[in-house]
Amino acid sequence: MSTVESLAAPMKGQLSEGELLALKKEMNAKALARRRARTALRLGANAVFAILVLLPLLYAISIALMPSNELFTTELNLFPKHPTLQNFSEALRTVPLLRFIVNSFIVAGAITIGQIISCSLAAFAFSFLEFPGKGILFALVMATMMVPGEATIISNYLTVAGWGLLDSYPVLIIPYLTSAMGIFLFRQFYMSFPRSLYESAKLDGCGNLRFIVKILIPLTKSAIGAMAVYTFINAWNMYMWPLLVTGSNNMRTVQIGISMLDSVDSQSITLMIAGVVMIIIPSISIFIIGQKQLIRGMFSGAVKG
């Protein structure tokens, strides 16, 4: 029995059928109004929160469309009075930004693919295979998560310099082809699978690589999606390592290219913000497209069953 019917039940002997129907309609209308008010309140709160979160990005777009003489005035100009795309074209002429974007796509894409392959294989070994020292080796891998990259950057530089890889794509890609975070993520996901799945496949004559390709990969699409989004954004935003190992514009990435737009004159502010807007679009697009996979992949391995 609904709430309306339970309230109207004691009045059946006192009210006529028409009055009961009118009472039900009135109470239903009030309940609908309350639901609509709650929905409107939630939508309003979400809209305010979204505006607060997106305010820096929206203001950056506004500055990118604003002539430099409108930015440095005594007035508070939140929106451009005379919008222009000159800042974008000028940023592309000042530095080879398109080349930097292509380099970042190549580096981030190669690192993403490499980490998915290497981390999934390592996680498979830690999850399904038995070998001496597995626990100790996994503990050492996890310990590397607490070592900051700055602690190894000098030794890594000396190593790749000795190999003669400076100012090339391999020097930007090879040091980041695996990560402890990716191994941990895939291992936690694989641990949610019953071991009997692997044992049954082995009894049917399925090899390890075939088991990974035919069974594990189709079942771990959410983990792969989460890993891809996380890795691509991190690789896209790398700054210190590309700055250290590249010396020519042919190999520099977008984060270094943005710093090259900065100079002492006031016009460089609008140029730099225009460049930031252009390079932030790919990372935001990747995040928006893969946010569901990212959230699902981060939490899918936390609960078994």
Secondary structure, DSSP 8 states (H G I E B T S, - for coil): --HHHHHHGGGTTTS-HHHHHHHHHHHHHHHHHHHHHHHHHHHHHHHHHHHHHHHHHHHHHHHHTS-HHHHSSSS--SS-SS--SHHHHHHHHHS-HHHHHHHHHHHHHHHHHHHHHHHHHHHHHHHH---TTHHHHHHHHHHGGGS-GGGTHHHHHHHHHHHT--SSHHHHHGGGS--HHHHHHHHHHHTTS-HHHHHHHHHTT--HHHHIIIIIHHHTHHHHHHHHHHHHHHHHT--HHHHHH--STTT--HHHHHHHT--SSTHHHHHHHHHHHHHHHHHHHHHHHHHHHHHHHHHHTTS--
